[in-house]
C-alpha cells in the first residue's frame, strides 16, 4: 500500500536560466506539474508531467514549448516557478496479530 504526499513550492528564476531549470526539474522525477508565471503572477505556462515518463522523453515532448520560453526570456527578467511534487511512501500493513 502506498501513501502519496503532495506539496507545492515556488521559486524565482532568472529568465536566462529558464530552460536549464526546467530540464533539471524534469530529471528530478517527482515533479508532477510545473506552473510558470511572470514576476507579477500572470500565468505563462502550465505543464502537467506524467508519472513514470522517461526524463529524456518528456524533454523531447516539451521541446517546442522550451523553445518558445527561450524566446520569451529575452523579454522577461525573472519568472516564478510553482512546482507541484509528489512523494510516494510505502505503508507497512499491520497484520491481525499485531497491535
Secondary structure, 3 states (H helix, E strand, C coil): CEEEEEEEEEEEEEHHHHHHHHHHHHHHCCEEEEEEEECCCCEEEEEECCCCCCHHHHHHHCHHHHHHHHHHHCCCCEEEEEEEEEEEEECCCCCCCCC
